[in-house]
């Protein structure tokens, strides 16, 4: 999956919490969200001056649900439930989630659906 396919997939499945997402879909989505946040912050700074502005807030709200959905689908790819995303509220949990998101997905189908890479 390339960068633009990952973004399309993220917005197309913005409330689709079932199924699986491959590593590239997740990491390209993260890259897109970081770039969007930087651009929004730059625009807020130019238009509204220092501090949090409405553009950054709107971008954050627009990317929250798709980001949550792709994170949960990524956890499904390694055969873990979406509840593991709650670890992000702890410092050690963030490290664990980064490791999970770098882990190769379960080959073949698992309880959350078929392999997004099409492997058997």
Secondary structure, 3 states (H helix, E strand, C coil): CCHHHHHHHHHHCCCCCCCCCCHHHHHHHHHHHHHHHHHHHHHHHHHHCCCCCHHHHHHHHHHHHHHHHHHHHHHHHCCCCHHHHHHHHCHHHHHHHHHHHHCCCCCCCECCECCCCCCC
